[in-house]
Amino acid sequence: MELVVRKNDLLRELQLFQGIVERKNTIPILANVLMEAKGDEVRFLATDLEVGLRSKCAASVAKSGSLTLPAKKFFEIVKSLPETDIRIEEDKGGVKVAADRFDSRMQTLPREDFPTLPESGAPGTSSPKATLSRTALRDMVAKTQFAITGEDTRYFLNGALFVLKPDVMSLVATDGHRLALVSVSRDGGAAAAGERDEVKAILPKKTLSELTRLLQDGDQDIQYERGENHLFFDVGGRLLISRMIDGQFPAYERVIPKGNDKRIEFERDRLTSAVRRVALLSNERSRAVKVLIEPGKVDVTSSSPDVGEARETLPVEYSGAPMQICFNAQYVLEFLGAVSTDVVSLELKDEVSQAVMRPVGAEGYDYTYVIMPMRV
């Protein structure tokens, strides 16, 4: 293989693989990126066997071929080079990477050792391709990703449930202590002919992280396909391939309370600042803040035997019975950081039942955040 490629073109693609390849891997080939040069382009593929990414960029190919290179080290070398053409060439069991006056030789691993990934549109795919709004999906991931558990033994909670219907798409995540659900209407033209009434899949946490990276730039729609065991997201010519989490996601509709009869509206920025300040003196393990509700005001308080106590008063419109409820400050702040409306609402029933937070006046999406109170 022999080719010349622009530094910026190559760097842009290699950057996208850095979150996928694992530095510490029991299978050495998975630390490499597969390069295939043909015609006027070079194609790339990397995977950790759970998530994979295919991409390509323009290149001047003198000799077609394929090889693998250590993804992290290759990226670091390309990043350090000046803006110029980079020459890549197979050479006696290694690979030469050169540019300007720089010369290097990297070790390669056999192309044959690289795993084969499923293809989009292959036989056995169980749903037709669907067109999704890139901006809507990007916002949905941002509003739910933080509610996915990190280490739950219930593996089906280590991802978010994606529900696709012809007229609406939803993403829901929960860690057992809180639940984030966002739904966005789909344009009539977005639903492909032959789309089923409902297609569900649990997307792993890492898939959502990589999807966020791919969705950053641009606003053109993307293509989505659900295979037998894999999901495919075609984002502007780059294909993200993800293994599905096989499991039964909890019946999230039942978690959303229907009888919360006390409702308070807050200015989002003021509530964010109050919770953030008061939480500084909360118990470091529990991060608990108390919300004391009285007619006309809400006191946000915290106390910790080790560090002290704090209180901030927020004026609100409320004329119901006094009550108090306790929340994990981090859970509240993550919701407040994900919404963009100026006003948010808090809906309550009593001190021990789930509370619901929502953005007020949001356009184009429905966002429900259910949060379990703490018992302190």
C-alpha positions as CSV (number, residue, x, y, z in Angstrom):
1,M,0.0,0.0,0.0
2,E,1.2,3.5,-0.8
3,L,-0.7,6.7,-0.6
4,V,-0.5,10.5,0.1
5,V,-3.2,12.2,2.2
6,R,-3.7,15.7,3.6
7,K,-2.9,16.0,7.3
8,N,-6.2,17.7,8.2
9,D,-8.3,15.2,6.3
10,L,-6.5,12.3,8.0
11,L,-6.5,13.9,11.5
12,R,-10.3,14.6,11.4
13,E,-11.0,10.9,10.8
14,L,-8.5,9.5,13.2
15,Q,-9.8,11.7,16.0
16,L,-13.2,10.0,15.8
17,F,-11.7,6.6,16.5
18,Q,-9.9,7.6,19.8
19,G,-12.9,6.9,22.0
20,I,-13.5,3.5,20.4
21,V,-10.1,1.8,20.6
22,E,-9.1,0.7,24.0
23,R,-5.5,1.3,25.1
24,K,-5.5,-1.6,27.5
25,N,-6.8,-4.5,25.5
26,T,-6.5,-8.3,25.9
27,I,-6.8,-8.6,22.1
28,P,-3.9,-6.5,20.6
29,I,-5.5,-6.0,17.1
30,L,-8.3,-4.1,18.7
31,A,-5.9,-1.3,19.5
32,N,-5.3,-0.8,15.8
33,V,-7.2,0.9,13.1
34,L,-7.7,-0.9,9.7
35,M,-6.8,1.2,6.7
36,E,-7.9,0.2,3.1
37,A,-6.6,2.3,0.2
38,K,-8.3,2.0,-3.2
39,G,-9.1,4.4,-6.0
40,D,-9.1,8.0,-4.7
41,E,-9.8,7.3,-1.1
42,V,-8.6,5.6,2.1
43,R,-11.2,3.8,4.3
44,F,-10.8,3.3,8.1
45,L,-12.4,0.8,10.5
46,A,-11.9,0.5,14.3
47,T,-13.9,-1.6,16.8
48,D,-13.8,-2.8,20.4
49,L,-16.3,-5.6,19.4
50,E,-19.1,-3.7,21.0
51,V,-18.9,-0.5,19.0
52,G,-17.3,0.0,15.6
53,L,-16.9,2.9,13.2
54,R,-16.3,3.1,9.5
55,S,-15.1,6.3,7.8
56,K,-13.1,7.5,4.8
57,C,-11.2,10.5,3.4
58,A,-9.8,11.5,0.0
59,A,-6.3,10.3,-0.8
60,S,-3.9,10.0,-3.7
61,V,-3.4,6.2,-3.9
62,A,-0.3,5.0,-5.8
63,K,-0.7,1.4,-4.7
64,S,-3.9,-0.2,-3.3
65,G,-3.8,-2.3,-0.2
66,S,-4.8,-2.7,3.4
67,L,-3.0,-2.7,6.7
68,T,-3.5,-2.0,10.4
69,L,-1.8,0.7,12.6
70,P,-1.8,1.4,16.3
71,A,-4.7,3.9,16.4
72,K,-3.5,6.1,19.4
73,K,0.1,6.4,18.3
74,F,-0.8,7.0,14.7
75,F,-3.2,9.8,15.8
76,E,-0.5,11.4,18.0
77,I,2.1,11.4,15.2
78,V,-0.3,12.9,12.6
79,K,-1.5,15.5,15.1
80,S,2.1,16.6,15.8
81,L,2.9,17.1,12.1
82,P,2.7,20.4,10.3
83,E,-0.1,21.1,7.9
84,T,1.2,19.3,4.8
85,D,0.8,16.0,2.8
86,I,1.5,12.8,4.7
87,R,3.0,9.8,2.9
88,I,2.0,6.3,4.1
89,E,3.8,3.3,2.7
90,E,4.2,-0.4,3.5
91,D,7.8,-1.3,4.1
92,K,9.3,-4.7,5.1
93,G,6.7,-5.8,7.7
94,G,6.2,-2.2,9.0
95,V,4.6,1.0,7.8
96,K,6.4,4.2,6.9
97,V,4.7,7.5,7.9
98,A,6.5,10.5,6.5
99,A,5.8,14.2,6.0
100,D,8.0,17.2,5.2
101,R,11.4,16.3,6.8
102,F,9.9,13.8,9.3
103,D,10.3,10.1,8.8
104,S,9.0,7.2,10.9
105,R,8.4,3.5,10.8
106,M,5.6,1.9,12.8
107,Q,4.9,-1.8,13.6
108,T,1.8,-3.3,12.1
109,L,-0.3,-6.3,12.9
110,P,-1.7,-8.8,10.3
111,R,-4.7,-7.5,8.4
112,E,-6.2,-11.0,8.7
113,D,-6.4,-10.7,12.5
114,F,-8.8,-7.8,12.3
115,P,-12.4,-8.8,13.2
116,T,-15.1,-8.7,10.5
117,L,-18.0,-6.4,11.3
118,P,-21.6,-6.7,10.1
119,E,-22.7,-4.7,7.1
120,S,-25.6,-2.3,7.0
121,G,-28.4,-3.6,4.7
122,A,-27.2,-7.2,5.1
123,P,-29.7,-10.1,5.0
124,G,-31.2,-10.5,8.5
125,T,-31.7,-6.8,9.2
126,S,-35.0,-6.7,10.8
127,S,-36.1,-3.1,10.1
128,P,-36.0,-0.8,7.0
129,K,-33.8,2.2,7.1
130,A,-35.3,5.2,8.9
131,T,-34.3,8.9,8.5
132,L,-33.7,10.7,11.8
133,S,-33.2,14.4,12.5
134,R,-29.5,14.9,13.5
135,T,-30.2,17.9,15.7
136,A,-33.2,16.2,17.4
137,L,-31.1,13.0,18.1
138,R,-28.2,15.1,19.4
139,D,-30.4,16.9,21.8
140,M,-32.1,13.7,22.9
141,V,-28.8,12.1,23.8
142,A,-27.7,15.1,25.7
143,K,-30.9,15.1,27.8
144,T,-30.7,11.4,28.8
145,Q,-27.1,10.2,28.7
146,F,-26.2,11.3,32.2
147,A,-29.1,9.2,33.7
148,I,-27.5,5.9,32.5
149,T,-26.0,3.9,35.3
150,G,-22.2,3.4,35.2
151,E,-21.8,0.1,37.1
152,D,-25.2,-1.5,37.6
153,T,-25.1,-5.3,37.5
154,R,-28.4,-5.1,35.7
155,Y,-26.7,-4.8,32.4
156,F,-29.8,-3.6,30.6
157,L,-29.6,-0.3,32.5
158,N,-26.1,0.3,31.1
159,G,-27.7,1.9,28.1
160,A,-30.7,3.9,26.9
161,L,-33.8,2.6,25.3
162,F,-34.5,4.0,21.8
163,V,-38.1,3.8,20.7
164,L,-38.9,4.6,17.1
165,K,-42.4,5.1,15.8
166,P,-43.5,6.5,12.5
167,D,-44.6,9.8,14.1
168,V,-42.3,10.1,17.2
169,M,-39.0,8.9,18.6
170,S,-38.1,8.6,22.2
171,L,-35.0,8.0,24.3
172,V,-35.2,6.9,27.9
173,A,-32.5,6.2,30.5
174,T,-32.6,5.3,34.2
175,D,-30.2,4.2,36.9
176,G,-33.0,3.2,39.4
177,H,-32.8,6.5,41.2
178,R,-33.9,8.8,38.4
179,L,-35.3,8.5,34.9
180,A,-34.9,10.8,31.9
181,L,-37.4,10.5,29.0
182,V,-37.4,12.8,25.9
183,S,-39.7,12.4,22.9
184,V,-39.5,14.3,19.6
185,S,-42.1,14.4,16.9
186,R,-40.9,13.1,13.5
187,D,-41.8,14.9,10.2
188,G,-44.4,13.1,8.1
189,G,-41.7,12.6,5.4
190,A,-39.2,11.2,7.9
191,A,-40.9,7.9,8.3
192,A,-39.9,5.6,5.6
193,A,-42.4,3.5,3.7
194,G,-42.7,0.2,5.4
195,E,-41.5,1.4,8.8
196,R,-43.1,-0.7,11.6
197,D,-45.3,0.7,14.2
198,E,-42.6,0.6,16.8
199,V,-38.9,-0.4,16.8
200,K,-37.1,-0.7,20.2
201,A,-33.4,-1.1,20.9
202,I,-31.2,-0.6,24.0
203,L,-28.2,1.5,23.0
204,P,-25.0,1.0,25.1
205,K,-23.6,4.0,26.9
206,K,-20.5,4.0,24.8
207,T,-22.5,4.0,21.6
208,L,-24.2,7.2,22.8
209,S,-20.9,8.8,23.6
210,E,-19.6,8.0,20.1
211,L,-22.8,9.1,18.5
212,T,-22.5,12.5,20.3
213,R,-19.1,12.9,18.8
214,L,-20.3,12.2,15.3
215,L,-23.4,14.4,15.6
216,Q,-21.5,17.5,16.6
217,D,-21.2,19.2,13.3
218,G,-23.8,19.8,10.6
219,D,-27.6,19.5,10.5
220,Q,-28.3,17.0,7.7
221,D,-30.5,14.0,8.6
222,I,-28.9,10.6,9.4
223,Q,-29.9,7.1,8.5
224,Y,-30.7,4.5,11.2
225,E,-31.1,0.7,10.7
226,R,-31.7,-2.0,13.3
227,G,-30.2,-5.4,12.4
228,E,-30.5,-8.7,14.1
229,N,-28.0,-8.0,16.8
230,H,-26.5,-4.6,15.7
231,L,-27.6,-1.0,15.1
232,F,-26.3,1.1,12.3
233,F,-26.2,4.9,12.3
234,D,-25.0,6.5,9.0
235,V,-23.9,10.0,9.9
236,G,-22.8,12.0,6.9
237,G,-21.1,9.0,5.3
238,R,-19.6,7.7,8.6
239,L,-21.1,4.5,9.8
240,L,-21.4,3.8,13.5
241,I,-22.0,0.1,14.2
242,S,-23.2,-0.9,17.7
243,R,-24.1,-4.2,19.3
244,M,-27.5,-4.0,21.0
245,I,-27.9,-4.7,24.7
246,D,-30.0,-7.8,24.9
247,G,-32.4,-7.5,27.7
248,Q,-35.8,-6.3,28.9
249,F,-35.8,-2.5,29.7
250,P,-38.0,-1.6,32.7
251,A,-41.6,-0.5,31.9
252,Y,-40.7,3.2,32.2
253,E,-44.2,4.4,31.6
254,R,-45.2,3.0,35.0
255,V,-42.5,4.9,36.8
256,I,-43.8,8.3,35.8
257,P,-46.2,9.5,38.5
258,K,-49.7,10.6,37.5
259,G,-51.0,12.1,40.8
260,N,-48.4,14.8,41.7
261,D,-50.8,17.6,42.6
262,K,-48.3,20.2,43.9
263,R,-46.5,22.2,41.2
264,I,-43.9,25.0,41.6
265,E,-42.1,26.9,38.9
266,F,-38.5,28.1,39.2
267,E,-36.2,30.4,37.2
268,R,-33.8,27.8,36.0
269,D,-30.6,29.9,36.5
270,R,-31.6,30.9,40.1
271,L,-32.4,27.3,41.1
272,T,-29.2,26.1,39.5
273,S,-27.1,28.6,41.4
274,A,-28.9,28.0,44.7
275,V,-28.5,24.2,44.5
276,R,-24.9,24.5,43.4
277,R,-24.0,26.8,46.3
278,V,-25.9,25.0,49.0
279,A,-24.6,21.6,47.9
280,L,-21.0,22.8,48.7
281,L,-21.8,22.2,52.4
282,S,-23.8,19.0,51.9
283,N,-22.6,15.5,52.9
284,E,-20.0,14.6,50.3
285,R,-21.2,11.0,49.9
286,S,-25.0,11.6,49.8
287,R,-24.9,15.1,48.1
288,A,-28.3,15.6,49.8
289,V,-30.1,19.0,49.7
290,K,-33.4,19.6,51.4
291,V,-36.2,21.5,49.6
292,L,-38.5,23.2,52.2
293,I,-41.7,24.4,50.5
294,E,-43.9,27.1,52.1
295,P,-46.4,29.5,50.7
296,G,-44.5,32.1,48.7
297,K,-41.0,30.7,49.1
298,V,-38.7,27.6,48.8
299,D,-35.7,27.2,51.1
300,V,-32.9,25.0,49.7
301,T,-30.8,23.8,52.6
302,S,-27.9,21.4,53.4
303,S,-26.1,20.3,56.5
304,S,-23.1,18.1,57.2
305,P,-21.6,17.4,60.7
306,D,-18.1,17.7,59.2
307,V,-18.4,20.9,57.3
308,G,-21.4,22.9,58.4
309,E,-24.7,24.0,56.9
310,A,-26.2,26.3,54.2
311,R,-29.5,27.8,53.2
312,E,-30.8,29.8,50.2
313,T,-34.3,31.2,49.8
314,L,-36.1,31.4,46.5
315,P,-39.4,33.4,46.1
316,V,-42.0,31.3,44.3
317,E,-45.7,31.3,43.6
318,Y,-47.1,28.6,45.8
319,S,-50.1,28.6,48.1
320,G,-50.4,25.0,49.1
321,A,-49.6,23.2,52.3
322,P,-46.0,23.3,53.6
323,M,-43.8,20.2,52.9
324,Q,-40.2,19.2,52.6
325,I,-38.4,16.8,50.3
326,C,-34.8,15.8,49.9
327,F,-32.9,15.2,46.7
328,N,-29.4,14.3,45.5
329,A,-28.0,17.7,44.4
330,Q,-26.1,16.2,41.5
331,Y,-29.2,14.6,40.0
332,V,-31.0,18.0,40.1
333,L,-28.1,19.9,38.6
334,E,-27.6,17.4,35.7
335,F,-31.2,18.0,34.7
336,L,-30.9,21.8,35.0
337,G,-27.8,21.7,32.9
338,A,-29.5,19.7,30.2
339,V,-32.5,22.0,29.7
340,S,-32.4,25.3,27.9
341,T,-35.7,26.9,28.9
342,D,-35.7,29.9,31.4
343,V,-38.3,28.2,33.6
344,V,-38.5,24.7,35.0
345,S,-41.3,23.1,37.0
346,L,-41.2,20.7,40.0
347,E,-44.2,18.5,40.5
348,L,-44.7,16.7,43.9
349,K,-47.1,14.6,45.8
350,D,-45.5,14.0,49.2
351,E,-42.1,13.6,50.9
352,V,-41.6,10.0,49.8
353,S,-43.0,9.7,46.3
354,Q,-41.2,10.4,43.0
355,A,-41.0,14.0,42.0
356,V,-41.1,15.1,38.3
357,M,-39.1,18.0,36.8
358,R,-39.9,19.4,33.4
359,P,-38.8,22.4,31.2
360,V,-41.6,25.0,30.9
361,G,-42.3,26.3,27.4
362,A,-40.1,23.9,25.6
363,E,-40.8,23.7,21.9
364,G,-40.4,20.7,19.7
365,Y,-39.9,18.1,22.4
366,D,-41.4,16.6,25.6
367,Y,-38.9,16.1,28.4
368,T,-39.8,14.4,31.7
369,Y,-37.3,13.8,34.5
370,V,-38.4,11.6,37.4
371,I,-36.3,11.8,40.5
372,M,-36.6,9.7,43.7
373,P,-36.5,11.6,47.0
374,M,-33.8,10.7,49.5
375,R,-34.5,9.6,53.0
376,V,-32.3,11.5,55.4
